[in-house]
Amino acid sequence: MTARSAARRAGALVLRIPGARRTRAIVRGLGHLFAELRAIFGAAWRRSLQLRVAVSTLALCAGVLIVLGLLLQTEIAERLVQGKVDAARIQMETATAELERDLSGVNPDDEYVEGTLNKALDRLSVTTLTDQPSTQNAGDFRAVLATEDARGGNQAWAGRLDTIPLDLRRAVQSGALAVEFKTVDGVPMVIYGQPVRTAGRDLQFYLLFSLAAEQRTLGLVQSTLIVGGLVLVLLLAAVTSLVTRQVVRPVQQAAEVAERFADGHLEERMPVKGDDEVARLAESYNEMASSIQSQIRQLEEFGALQRRFTSDVSHELRTPLTTVRMAADVLFASRDQLPHALRRSSELLVEELDRFEALLADLLEISRLDAGMAELGAERTDMRSVVRRAVEAVRGLAEESGTRLELDVPPGVYAEIDPRRVERIVRNLVANALDHGEGRPIQIRLGADEDSVAVLVRDHGLGLRPGEAGLVFNRFWRADSSRARRSGGTGLGLSISLEDARLHGGWLQAWGEPGRGAAFRLTLPRTVGGELDGSPLTLVPTDEPLDGALLAAAEPVGSSATGPAASVPGLPASTPASTPASSPGAAPGAGTGSGPGSTSQNGADGAGRVSSAGIGEQW
């Protein structure tokens, strides 16, 4: 068994231990808690200018205080230790001179020299403690005297010679004044050593001075600096909070006023206090708000006037139009009795009257949509029957143009929709495809997933030139003004379809490229008020190259205003949905129907719940 396999087995055994599992669970819990706290703090950091200013100020102040505290502590410690060392050196010199007077006639080789040394240390302690000035007194000390033989070894000593470091002994044996710091019995000490001259050989003299008092003083200084620093940080926090509040509060008030103004409360204004920068900001904002309010009201009045004019004209035209219709019907009914020229004129009159009535109906409908008076009569409806009725309504146009309609409408697809409006959308899309399909086959597909339903109308005609994709839903817009409409459309069909899709909270999206045709996709939520995050049908054909593809999407309203319809699904959110996207990377994303339940080209949803019934059905 290799070392690696043994390590794996050992790790597996450890994981089976209950304590290890509990430890892992605790670690995971702490990790989740830390991640949540980090997310909360990150959100508060991004939202609150006051928090950022306060935390930044406190961090900088804390850094300055820490640096100053360390410098002060270092300086105080150096001063304390240096004062102790200087006093100890003076006391060492005084004690050395005293010992040399007392031991000038002592023979270090005497048999009773150890007792003499002890007596000398006793006299030294009393004399030094009582006669030294307070400024030159280094405090309590321990004294050690020792003799040495000819080989450098110690023969006799007084005091604890074992507390003296060997390096210091060697330095003193060489005849020099030496000092060293050492911890003795848990107490930091400064040790001085110096030779003392006698009648025979020199003696080794050591004084040990305790640094415990200096250590306590330094600890007190540290505690004072820490407590003072904390108190100062708290005071700085309070001061910073007050100062930043004075600066940030007007900005917050301005943001709140701007948000309420953006929500439609056009009377909101900022209070003007004083003559400072904030007051000038408030005055400028109020002037801008007043100007915007005035312009908005003018636009509202103009829009209301325009809608009222359209509605009034449409209603006023109904009475004379009815009279003209009756006269035209009489002429048309008796056209066989008229001369050939008059017979053709009566037929043209009836055709144009039909178109005029359709235009009038569309104008009335779009005026209701603009006025916000349109109501959604939603009910649970079979989407297949809606699509079939819409296709049946334009079947005569398809037969006249020789266009084959291919339906892929699986059964069992239900949604809460307004069947009249959805049927009108599909009818307009198919009629538009007949107008621009150049007689080539047109595919109508129905798809669904758990949250949405979609209808795709694909033609293989002229397609859309660069710059036209963003205009296709404009009122009265025509790609080629010289082309006649086979369907007799009014130029408002796609615009009304767009408004109907928005009324459902859905999307109406378009794709096109010259020579490859165009595709229009209607995506609706399955339930009223549902939100869309994808489409069950692809928009851009996946079996064809996508270079130069053009995309356009109808922006949703209501609850879907922030959904993917604001930009084509699969594209970055910054790409406007109504703007053509000619880059190769933009088109695939728009056509993949990204989101839950997106489908492949065969029309089945992501889970394969929609069958392929109806594929290849032709009209």
Backbone torsions as a table, in degrees:
resi	resn	phi	psi	omega
1	MET	NA	129.1	-178.5
2	THR	-75.3	166.3	179.1
3	ALA	-65.1	-35.8	-178.8
4	ARG	-66.8	-44.7	179.3
5	SER	-65.7	-36.3	177.0
6	ALA	-64.0	-39.1	178.6
7	ALA	-65.6	-38.4	178.4
8	ARG	-65.0	-42.3	179.1
9	ARG	-64.9	-39.5	178.1
10	ALA	-64.8	-40.7	177.4
11	GLY	-63.4	-39.1	179.0
12	ALA	-65.8	-38.8	177.0
13	LEU	-64.0	-39.0	179.4
14	VAL	-64.2	-40.0	-178.5
15	LEU	-67.4	-21.4	178.1
16	ARG	-78.8	-12.3	-179.8
17	ILE	-73.4	131.1	-179.5
18	PRO	-56.4	-39.7	-179.8
19	GLY	-62.3	-38.9	178.7
20	ALA	-65.6	-40.8	178.2
21	ARG	-63.3	-42.0	178.2
22	ARG	-63.2	-39.6	179.1
23	THR	-63.3	-42.6	178.1
24	ARG	-63.7	-40.8	178.9
25	ALA	-63.2	-40.9	179.1
26	ILE	-64.7	-42.2	179.9
27	VAL	-63.4	-42.4	177.9
28	ARG	-63.7	-41.9	178.1
29	GLY	-61.7	-43.3	178.0
30	LEU	-64.4	-36.9	177.8
31	GLY	-63.8	-43.6	177.7
32	HIS	-63.7	-42.7	179.6
33	LEU	-61.9	-43.1	179.1
34	PHE	-64.2	-39.6	178.6
35	ALA	-64.6	-40.7	178.5
36	GLU	-64.9	-45.1	179.1
37	LEU	-62.1	-39.3	178.8
38	ARG	-65.2	-39.5	178.0
39	ALA	-65.7	-41.5	178.9
40	ILE	-63.7	-46.0	-179.8
41	PHE	-65.9	-37.7	178.4
42	GLY	-63.5	-41.1	178.0
43	ALA	-64.8	-43.9	178.1
44	ALA	-64.6	-36.0	178.9
45	TRP	-65.2	-40.5	-179.9
46	ARG	-71.3	-32.4	-173.4
47	ARG	-86.8	-33.5	-169.2
48	SER	-104.6	113.3	173.5
49	LEU	-68.7	-37.0	179.4
50	GLN	-62.1	-41.8	178.6
51	LEU	-63.3	-43.8	-179.6
52	ARG	-62.6	-43.6	179.9
53	VAL	-65.4	-45.1	-177.9
54	ALA	-63.7	-46.9	-178.5
55	VAL	-66.1	-41.1	178.8
56	SER	-63.2	-43.7	179.4
57	THR	-63.3	-44.9	179.8
58	LEU	-64.5	-39.6	179.5
59	ALA	-63.4	-44.7	178.6
60	LEU	-64.8	-44.2	179.3
61	CYS	-63.8	-41.5	178.2
62	ALA	-62.4	-40.8	176.9
63	GLY	-62.3	-42.8	177.8
64	VAL	-63.3	-43.1	180.0
65	LEU	-63.9	-40.2	179.4
66	ILE	-63.4	-44.8	179.6
67	VAL	-62.9	-45.9	178.3
68	LEU	-62.5	-41.7	179.0
69	GLY	-61.3	-43.3	178.6
70	LEU	-64.4	-40.5	178.3
71	LEU	-64.3	-45.0	179.1
72	LEU	-63.3	-43.5	-179.6
73	GLN	-62.6	-43.5	179.5
74	THR	-63.3	-43.8	-179.8
75	GLU	-64.6	-43.5	-179.9
76	ILE	-64.8	-42.7	179.3
77	ALA	-62.4	-42.7	178.9
78	GLU	-63.6	-41.2	179.2
79	ARG	-64.3	-43.0	-179.5
80	LEU	-63.2	-47.8	-177.9
81	VAL	-66.9	-41.1	-179.5
82	GLN	-64.8	-39.7	176.7
83	GLY	-63.1	-40.7	178.3
84	LYS	-64.3	-43.0	-179.0
85	VAL	-65.0	-42.4	-179.9
86	ASP	-64.0	-43.8	178.9
87	ALA	-65.0	-39.5	179.1
88	ALA	-65.3	-38.4	178.9
89	ARG	-64.7	-43.1	178.2
90	ILE	-62.2	-43.6	-179.4
91	GLN	-66.7	-34.0	177.4
92	MET	-64.2	-42.4	179.2
93	GLU	-65.4	-41.0	179.1
94	THR	-64.5	-44.6	-179.0
95	ALA	-66.0	-36.5	179.1
96	THR	-63.5	-43.4	178.6
97	ALA	-63.8	-38.3	178.7
98	GLU	-64.6	-43.4	-179.5
99	LEU	-66.7	-38.0	-179.4
100	GLU	-63.8	-34.0	176.1
101	ARG	-69.3	-40.6	-176.8
102	ASP	-73.7	-33.0	-172.5
103	LEU	-108.1	18.2	-177.4
104	SER	-63.8	-29.2	-178.7
105	GLY	-105.0	13.1	-177.4
106	VAL	-87.1	138.3	176.6
107	ASN	-99.3	115.3	-178.3
108	PRO	-62.0	-17.4	-179.2
109	ASP	-92.6	5.9	-179.6
110	ASP	-68.6	149.4	-177.4
111	GLU	-66.1	-33.3	-176.2
112	TYR	-105.5	30.6	-176.5
113	VAL	-69.6	-28.4	-178.3
114	GLU	-63.8	-40.9	177.4
115	GLY	-64.8	-37.7	178.9
116	THR	-63.3	-40.2	179.8
117	LEU	-64.7	-41.0	179.6
118	ASN	-63.7	-41.7	178.5
119	LYS	-64.2	-38.8	-179.8
120	ALA	-64.9	-39.0	178.5
121	LEU	-67.3	-38.0	177.9
122	ASP	-62.9	-46.2	178.5
123	ARG	-64.1	-36.2	-179.3
124	LEU	-64.0	-42.6	-178.4
125	SER	-63.1	-46.6	-178.7
126	VAL	-65.3	-46.5	-176.1
127	THR	-65.2	-43.3	-176.1
128	THR	-67.5	-37.5	-176.8
129	LEU	-74.2	-27.6	-175.2
130	THR	-97.5	-29.8	-173.9
131	ASP	-97.2	-20.0	-176.5
132	GLN	-73.1	137.8	172.1
133	PRO	-63.7	152.6	-176.6
134	SER	-63.8	-31.4	-179.7
135	THR	-71.4	-20.7	-179.7
136	GLN	-108.1	8.5	-178.3
137	ASN	-93.6	119.7	-178.5
138	ALA	-86.4	3.5	178.3
139	GLY	93.1	-163.4	-178.1
140	ASP	-60.4	147.3	178.7
141	PHE	-149.2	163.8	171.1
142	ARG	-117.4	138.7	-178.1
143	ALA	-114.3	144.1	178.4
144	VAL	-136.6	130.8	174.8
145	LEU	-122.7	139.0	-178.8
146	ALA	-147.7	147.5	173.4
147	THR	-104.0	163.7	179.1
148	GLU	-136.9	150.1	178.7
149	ASP	-89.1	-173.5	-176.6
150	ALA	-67.1	-23.8	-179.6
151	ARG	-91.1	4.3	178.5
152	GLY	91.9	-0.3	178.7
153	GLY	-86.4	156.6	-178.7
154	ASN	-86.6	129.4	178.8
155	GLN	-96.1	-44.7	-179.1
156	ALA	-143.2	153.6	-179.9
157	TRP	-155.9	160.2	176.1
158	ALA	-127.1	131.6	-174.4
159	GLY	96.0	-177.5	-177.1
160	ARG	-90.7	92.7	-179.5
161	LEU	-69.4	-23.3	-177.9
162	ASP	-69.4	-14.4	179.0
163	THR	-85.0	-4.9	-178.6
164	ILE	-91.3	125.1	179.2
165	PRO	-64.0	148.1	-179.5
166	LEU	-63.6	-37.6	179.5
167	ASP	-61.4	-40.7	179.6
168	LEU	-67.0	-38.0	178.5
169	ARG	-61.7	-44.8	-179.1
170	ARG	-62.6	-39.2	179.2
171	ALA	-63.9	-39.4	-179.9
172	VAL	-71.1	-37.9	177.9
173	GLN	-60.6	-28.9	179.1
174	SER	-78.1	-4.1	176.0
175	GLY	93.3	17.4	-177.1
176	ALA	-109.3	157.8	171.8
177	LEU	-83.7	122.3	-174.1
178	ALA	-128.7	153.7	179.2
179	VAL	-138.5	147.4	-179.6
180	GLU	-155.2	147.7	177.2
181	PHE	-102.4	135.7	-178.4
182	LYS	-156.5	148.3	175.3
183	THR	-92.8	120.5	-178.8
184	VAL	-117.3	121.7	-179.6
185	ASP	53.6	39.6	178.0
186	GLY	78.5	5.9	-178.7
187	VAL	-115.9	125.6	176.8
188	PRO	-69.5	135.9	-176.9
189	MET	-137.7	154.6	169.1
190	VAL	-110.3	127.1	-173.3
191	ILE	-114.2	123.9	174.0
192	TYR	-105.2	142.1	176.2
193	GLY	-135.2	141.0	-178.5
194	GLN	-157.3	142.7	176.4
195	PRO	-74.8	146.4	178.7
196	VAL	-117.6	126.8	-177.4
197	ARG	-79.9	139.3	177.3
198	THR	-134.1	-172.5	-179.5
199	ALA	-67.0	-29.0	178.4
200	GLY	-107.1	-120.6	179.2
201	ARG	-78.5	163.8	177.1
202	ASP	-73.7	148.9	174.5
203	LEU	-99.4	156.2	176.0
204	GLN	-98.0	123.3	-176.4
205	PHE	-119.9	129.4	-178.1
206	TYR	-130.6	141.1	172.5
207	LEU	-124.7	129.9	179.7
208	LEU	-111.2	116.4	-178.7
209	PHE	-107.2	129.7	-178.6
210	SER	-76.3	138.0	175.1
211	LEU	-103.8	18.2	-178.2
212	ALA	-63.9	-40.6	179.9
213	ALA	-64.6	-43.0	177.3
214	GLU	-64.1	-37.0	177.8
215	GLN	-64.4	-40.9	177.7
216	ARG	-65.9	-40.6	178.2
217	THR	-62.0	-43.2	179.0
218	LEU	-65.2	-38.7	175.9
219	GLY	-62.8	-40.2	177.2
220	LEU	-64.2	-40.2	178.0
221	VAL	-63.5	-43.5	178.6
222	GLN	-60.9	-45.9	179.5
223	SER	-61.2	-41.8	179.8
224	THR	-63.8	-42.1	179.1
225	LEU	-64.7	-41.0	-179.4
226	ILE	-66.5	-48.7	-179.8
227	VAL	-63.0	-44.7	178.4
228	GLY	-62.4	-39.1	177.8
229	GLY	-64.4	-42.8	178.2
230	LEU	-62.6	-44.5	178.4
231	VAL	-62.1	-41.9	179.5
232	LEU	-64.8	-38.2	177.6
233	VAL	-63.8	-42.5	177.9
234	LEU	-62.4	-42.7	177.6
235	LEU	-63.8	-41.4	177.5
236	LEU	-63.4	-37.0	177.4
237	ALA	-61.6	-44.4	179.2
238	ALA	-64.2	-45.5	-179.5
239	VAL	-64.3	-43.9	179.9
240	THR	-62.0	-41.2	179.0
241	SER	-62.1	-42.6	179.3
242	LEU	-65.5	-44.5	-177.7
243	VAL	-66.2	-48.0	-179.3
244	THR	-65.4	-32.2	177.9
245	ARG	-63.9	-39.7	178.0
246	GLN	-62.9	-32.3	-178.5
247	VAL	-86.9	-41.1	-172.7
248	VAL	-82.0	-32.2	-176.4
249	ARG	-57.0	-44.7	175.5
250	PRO	-61.0	-35.9	178.0
251	VAL	-66.2	-41.7	177.3
252	GLN	-62.4	-42.9	178.2
253	GLN	-61.9	-40.9	177.8
254	ALA	-62.9	-40.5	178.5
255	ALA	-64.5	-41.9	178.6
256	GLU	-64.1	-42.8	178.4
257	VAL	-63.1	-42.0	179.8
258	ALA	-64.4	-39.6	178.3
259	GLU	-64.1	-44.6	178.1
260	ARG	-64.6	-37.1	177.3
261	PHE	-63.8	-42.1	179.2
262	ALA	-66.7	-27.4	178.4
263	ASP	-76.9	-3.5	177.3
264	GLY	112.1	-2.7	177.2
265	HIS	-84.4	82.6	-171.8
266	LEU	-73.0	-8.6	179.6
267	GLU	-87.6	-4.7	-177.8
268	GLU	-67.8	133.9	177.8
269	ARG	-138.5	156.4	177.3
270	MET	-85.9	139.4	175.7
271	PRO	-71.0	139.7	-179.5
272	VAL	-106.7	117.5	179.9
273	LYS	-129.7	122.3	177.0
274	GLY	81.1	-164.2	-178.1
275	ASP	-127.7	17.9	-176.6
276	ASP	-82.2	-169.4	-176.7
277	GLU	-63.9	-37.8	179.8
278	VAL	-64.8	-39.1	178.5
279	ALA	-64.4	-41.1	177.5
280	ARG	-65.6	-37.7	175.6
281	LEU	-61.5	-44.0	179.9
282	ALA	-62.6	-42.9	179.1
283	GLU	-62.8	-43.8	179.5
284	SER	-64.1	-42.1	179.4
285	TYR	-63.8	-43.4	-179.6
286	ASN	-62.4	-40.0	177.1
287	GLU	-64.2	-42.2	178.5
288	MET	-64.2	-43.1	179.8
289	ALA	-62.5	-41.0	178.9
290	SER	-63.9	-41.7	178.8
291	SER	-63.8	-43.9	179.2
292	ILE	-64.4	-41.4	179.2
293	GLN	-61.0	-42.4	179.3
294	SER	-63.6	-43.5	-180.0
295	GLN	-67.4	-39.1	178.9
296	ILE	-63.9	-42.7	178.7
297	ARG	-63.8	-39.5	176.9
298	GLN	-62.6	-42.7	178.6
299	LEU	-65.3	-39.2	178.4
300	GLU	-64.1	-43.4	178.8
301	GLU	-64.5	-41.4	178.3
302	PHE	-64.6	-43.4	178.7
303	GLY	-63.4	-42.6	178.3
304	ALA	-63.2	-40.8	178.5
305	LEU	-63.5	-41.3	-180.0
306	GLN	-65.2	-43.7	179.2
307	ARG	-65.1	-41.9	179.3
308	ARG	-64.0	-38.9	178.9
309	PHE	-64.0	-45.4	179.6
310	THR	-62.0	-44.1	-179.3
311	SER	-65.8	-44.6	-179.0
312	ASP	-63.8	-43.6	179.6
313	VAL	-63.1	-42.0	-179.6
314	SER	-62.5	-44.7	179.3
315	HIS	-66.8	-40.5	-179.0
316	GLU	-66.7	-28.2	179.9
317	LEU	-78.0	-15.9	-175.9
318	ARG	-64.8	-42.3	-177.1
319	THR	-64.3	-53.9	177.0
320	PRO	-63.9	-32.6	179.0
321	LEU	-65.1	-37.6	178.4
322	THR	-63.7	-42.3	178.4
323	THR	-63.1	-45.9	179.2
324	VAL	-63.5	-37.5	179.0
325	ARG	-62.4	-44.4	179.5
326	MET	-61.2	-45.0	179.4
327	ALA	-64.3	-40.1	-179.6
328	ALA	-66.5	-37.5	178.6
329	ASP	-65.2	-37.8	177.8
330	VAL	-63.5	-45.6	179.2
331	LEU	-63.7	-41.5	-178.2
332	PHE	-66.8	-36.8	179.9
333	ALA	-66.4	-30.6	-178.8
334	SER	-106.8	26.4	-175.9
335	ARG	-66.7	-25.8	179.8
336	ASP	-67.9	-22.0	-179.6
337	GLN	-89.7	-4.4	-176.6
338	LEU	-95.4	158.5	173.0
339	PRO	-61.3	162.7	-175.4
340	HIS	-57.3	-45.3	-178.1
341	ALA	-63.0	-42.7	179.8
342	LEU	-70.5	-31.7	178.1
343	ARG	-62.7	-44.7	179.9
344	ARG	-66.0	-36.3	179.3
345	SER	-64.7	-39.3	179.1
346	SER	-65.3	-37.5	177.8
347	GLU	-65.1	-45.7	177.9
348	LEU	-61.6	-37.3	179.5
349	LEU	-62.5	-44.2	-179.8
350	VAL	-66.0	-42.3	179.1
351	GLU	-61.4	-44.9	-179.8
352	GLU	-69.1	-33.7	175.6
353	LEU	-65.0	-39.4	175.4
354	ASP	-59.3	-45.3	179.7
355	ARG	-65.5	-38.9	-179.7
356	PHE	-66.2	-40.1	177.3
357	GLU	-64.9	-39.1	176.8
358	ALA	-64.0	-42.0	177.7
359	LEU	-62.6	-41.5	179.8
360	LEU	-64.8	-41.6	177.5
361	ALA	-63.5	-40.6	178.5
362	ASP	-66.0	-38.9	178.2
363	LEU	-63.7	-41.5	177.4
364	LEU	-64.4	-41.4	-179.3
365	GLU	-65.9	-43.5	-177.3
366	ILE	-72.8	-27.6	174.7
367	SER	-68.0	-37.1	175.5
368	ARG	-65.9	-39.9	178.0
369	LEU	-64.4	-42.8	179.3
370	ASP	-64.5	-35.8	-178.8
371	ALA	-79.7	-3.8	-179.1
372	GLY	73.1	22.3	-177.9
373	MET	-96.2	-2.9	-178.6
374	ALA	-72.8	139.0	179.7
375	GLU	-117.8	145.4	-178.5
376	LEU	-97.9	110.5	176.9
377	GLY	-91.2	72.3	-173.7
378	ALA	-78.7	141.8	174.8
379	GLU	-154.7	156.6	179.5
380	ARG	-68.6	120.8	-170.2
381	THR	-134.6	146.7	174.0
382	ASP	-78.8	112.7	-177.1
383	MET	-63.7	-30.9	-178.6
384	ARG	-63.2	-43.1	-179.9
385	SER	-66.8	-35.3	177.9
386	VAL	-63.8	-46.2	-179.8
387	VAL	-64.1	-41.5	-179.5
388	ARG	-64.0	-41.3	178.6
389	ARG	-63.5	-40.8	179.2
390	ALA	-63.7	-41.8	179.7
391	VAL	-68.8	-37.9	179.1
392	GLU	-62.3	-33.7	-178.4
393	ALA	-65.9	-27.1	-178.0
394	VAL	-111.2	14.5	-177.3
395	ARG	-66.2	-34.0	178.4
396	GLY	-62.6	-40.0	177.1
397	LEU	-63.6	-38.3	178.9
398	ALA	-65.3	-40.2	178.8
399	GLU	-66.7	-38.4	179.0
400	GLU	-63.3	-38.8	-178.5
401	SER	-89.1	-3.5	-179.5
402	GLY	68.8	29.8	-177.9
403	THR	-97.0	131.0	177.7
404	ARG	-87.8	128.0	178.2
405	LEU	-100.8	119.0	-178.8
406	GLU	-106.1	119.4	-175.9
407	LEU	-106.0	136.1	170.9
408	ASP	-126.9	83.9	-173.3
409	VAL	-124.9	89.6	-179.4
410	PRO	-66.4	149.6	179.3
411	PRO	-79.6	169.1	174.3
412	GLY	78.2	20.2	178.8
413	VAL	-102.8	109.4	-177.9
414	TYR	-117.7	149.9	178.3
415	ALA	-156.7	156.9	176.8
416	GLU	-87.9	99.2	-175.2
417	ILE	-137.0	170.2	168.8
418	ASP	-92.2	103.7	-172.1
419	PRO	-60.5	-33.4	-179.5
420	ARG	-64.5	-44.9	-178.0
421	ARG	-71.2	-42.1	179.7
422	VAL	-65.9	-39.8	176.3
423	GLU	-61.5	-39.4	177.7
424	ARG	-64.6	-39.1	178.3
425	ILE	-61.1	-50.9	-177.7
426	VAL	-63.4	-40.6	179.3
427	ARG	-61.5	-43.5	178.5
428	ASN	-63.7	-39.8	-179.4
429	LEU	-66.5	-42.9	179.9
430	VAL	-68.1	-40.7	177.9
431	ALA	-62.9	-38.7	176.9
432	ASN	-64.0	-40.5	177.9
433	ALA	-65.1	-36.5	177.4
434	LEU	-66.0	-36.7	179.3
435	ASP	-65.5	-33.1	-173.1
436	HIS	-117.6	7.5	-175.6
437	GLY	-85.7	-4.8	177.0
438	GLU	56.6	31.0	177.0
439	GLY	77.1	-0.4	179.8
440	ARG	-81.2	160.8	-176.5
441	PRO	-59.2	148.7	178.9
442	ILE	-121.7	129.6	179.1
443	GLN	-100.4	132.9	173.5
444	ILE	-121.1	118.0	-175.2
445	ARG	-121.1	146.9	176.8
446	LEU	-122.9	131.1	178.7
447	GLY	-139.2	162.7	-178.0
448	ALA	-156.7	154.7	167.6
449	ASP	-135.9	-164.0	-174.6
450	GLU	-66.4	-29.2	-171.9
451	ASP	-111.9	-15.3	-171.7
452	SER	-149.5	162.7	172.3
453	VAL	-126.6	154.8	-177.4
454	ALA	-146.0	147.4	174.5
455	VAL	-126.0	128.2	-178.9
456	LEU	-117.8	127.5	176.4
457	VAL	-115.5	120.0	-174.1
458	ARG	-124.3	125.4	174.0
459	ASP	-117.8	167.9	-177.9
460	HIS	-124.7	40.9	-176.0
461	GLY	-97.3	-131.8	-173.4
462	LEU	-68.4	-34.5	-176.8
463	GLY	81.1	-165.0	-177.8
464	LEU	-122.2	131.4	177.2
465	ARG	-79.8	163.3	177.6
466	PRO	-56.4	131.8	-179.9
467	GLY	93.2	-11.0	-177.3
468	GLU	-91.5	-20.6	-176.6
469	ALA	-62.9	-34.0	-180.0
470	GLY	-79.4	-6.4	-177.1
471	LEU	-108.5	-4.8	-168.9
472	VAL	-65.5	-25.4	-178.9
473	PHE	-96.7	4.7	177.8
474	ASN	-72.1	151.7	-178.5
475	ARG	-72.4	135.3	177.3
476	PHE	61.2	17.6	179.5
477	TRP	-83.3	139.1	177.3
478	ARG	-133.4	134.2	179.5
479	ALA	-64.4	-38.8	179.5
480	ASP	-136.2	106.5	-176.0
481	SER	-66.6	-16.3	-179.1
482	SER	-84.7	-12.3	-179.2
483	ARG	-82.6	136.3	176.9
484	ALA	-87.8	147.2	178.4
485	ARG	-86.1	120.6	176.3
486	ARG	-65.8	-34.4	-176.4
487	SER	-80.6	-5.8	-177.2
488	GLY	67.1	30.0	-176.9
489	GLY	-65.1	165.2	-177.4
490	THR	-100.9	-8.5	-175.8
491	GLY	89.4	2.0	179.9
492	LEU	-113.5	-0.6	-173.9
493	GLY	-61.0	-51.0	-178.8
494	LEU	-68.0	-33.2	177.6
495	SER	-65.2	-43.8	177.5
496	ILE	-66.4	-38.3	178.1
497	SER	-61.7	-40.7	177.6
498	LEU	-60.5	-45.1	179.7
499	GLU	-66.3	-37.2	176.9
500	ASP	-64.3	-40.0	177.7
501	ALA	-64.1	-41.7	178.4
502	ARG	-65.2	-36.0	179.1
503	LEU	-62.7	-31.0	176.0
504	HIS	-82.4	-7.0	-173.9
505	GLY	77.2	26.6	-177.1
506	GLY	-113.6	-167.6	-178.4
507	TRP	-119.4	148.8	167.4
508	LEU	-130.6	110.8	-171.8
509	GLN	-120.5	153.1	-176.6
510	ALA	-133.4	147.2	173.4
511	TRP	-137.0	146.5	176.9
512	GLY	-167.2	155.3	176.9
513	GLU	-153.1	137.5	-178.2
514	PRO	-55.7	130.7	177.7
515	GLY	85.1	-10.9	-178.3
516	ARG	-115.0	-4.9	178.7
517	GLY	92.1	-164.1	-176.9
518	ALA	-143.7	162.0	177.5
519	ALA	-140.4	137.6	176.4
520	PHE	-122.6	131.9	-177.5
521	ARG	-123.7	124.6	174.5
522	LEU	-102.9	123.4	178.9
523	THR	-123.2	126.0	-177.8
524	LEU	-129.1	145.9	173.4
525	PRO	-68.8	148.8	-177.4
526	ARG	-72.0	-26.2	179.4
527	THR	-122.2	153.1	179.2
528	VAL	-65.1	131.3	-179.4
529	GLY	84.9	-1.0	178.8
530	GLY	-71.2	156.5	-179.9
531	GLU	-106.7	145.9	-179.0
532	LEU	-103.8	137.7	172.2
533	ASP	-130.9	14.2	178.4
534	GLY	175.5	174.8	179.5
535	SER	-128.2	141.8	-179.2
536	PRO	-77.1	-6.2	179.3
537	LEU	-122.5	145.9	177.1
538	THR	-79.0	145.8	-180.0
539	LEU	-93.9	-53.5	178.6
540	VAL	-81.7	130.6	179.1
541	PRO	-58.8	127.5	-178.0
542	THR	-87.8	-9.8	-179.7
543	ASP	-96.2	11.6	-179.3
544	GLU	-130.8	154.1	175.3
545	PRO	-61.8	148.7	-172.1
546	LEU	-109.6	9.1	-177.5
547	ASP	-63.1	130.5	175.4
548	GLY	76.8	12.8	-179.3
549	ALA	-64.4	147.0	179.6
550	LEU	-113.9	141.3	-177.2
551	LEU	-130.4	147.3	170.5
552	ALA	-148.4	143.4	-178.8
553	ALA	-136.1	140.8	175.7
554	ALA	-80.5	128.8	178.7
555	GLU	-72.7	139.7	180.0
556	PRO	-80.9	172.0	176.3
557	VAL	-128.3	171.8	177.1
558	GLY	67.3	-133.0	-174.8
559	SER	-69.5	-17.0	-178.7
560	SER	-94.5	11.1	-173.6
561	ALA	-63.7	-27.0	-179.1
562	THR	-104.7	8.3	-176.9
563	GLY	-81.4	-174.8	-177.2
564	PRO	-62.9	-16.6	-178.9
565	ALA	-68.5	-19.1	175.9
566	ALA	-64.8	-23.2	171.2
567	SER	-143.2	151.5	-175.7
568	VAL	-60.3	131.1	-177.9
569	PRO	-54.1	133.4	-178.8
570	GLY	100.0	-18.5	178.0
571	LEU	-92.7	159.0	173.4
572	PRO	-59.6	151.8	-176.9
573	ALA	-64.2	-19.6	-176.8
574	SER	-79.6	-8.9	180.0
575	THR	-86.8	113.3	-179.7
576	PRO	-61.2	139.2	-176.1
577	ALA	-68.4	-27.3	-176.8
578	SER	-91.1	9.2	-178.1
579	THR	-105.2	133.6	178.3
580	PRO	-61.6	140.9	178.6
581	ALA	-121.8	107.1	-173.5
582	SER	-97.8	-2.1	-179.0
583	SER	-75.2	147.8	-178.4
584	PRO	-62.0	-32.7	-177.3
585	GLY	-76.6	-20.0	-177.0
586	ALA	-79.4	-37.4	-173.3
587	ALA	-67.0	-42.2	-178.1
588	PRO	-60.0	-41.8	-178.5
589	GLY	-62.6	-35.4	-178.8
590	ALA	-71.3	-26.5	-174.6
591	GLY	-96.5	-4.9	-177.1
592	THR	-83.1	-7.8	-179.5
593	GLY	61.1	43.4	-174.5
594	SER	-59.3	150.0	-179.0
595	GLY	124.8	172.3	-179.7
596	PRO	-57.4	133.3	175.4
597	GLY	76.9	15.9	179.1
598	SER	-64.6	147.3	-170.5
599	THR	-114.4	169.0	174.0
600	SER	-89.6	-173.7	-174.0
601	GLN	-70.3	-16.9	-176.4
602	ASN	-80.5	-5.7	174.1
603	GLY	96.6	-5.5	178.2
604	ALA	-79.8	149.9	179.4
605	ASP	-79.3	179.2	-172.6
606	GLY	-60.4	-29.4	-178.5
607	ALA	-97.9	0.9	179.5
608	GLY	75.2	24.5	-176.6
609	ARG	-81.2	-27.1	-178.4
610	VAL	-90.1	123.1	-177.4
611	SER	-77.6	174.2	-178.7
612	SER	-97.8	23.0	179.6
613	ALA	-60.9	136.2	178.1
614	GLY	95.2	-5.1	-179.9
615	ILE	-65.7	132.4	179.1
616	GLY	83.9	-0.2	177.6
617	GLU	-66.0	131.7	-174.4
618	GLN	-120.7	148.6	177.0
619	TRP	-122.1	NA	NA
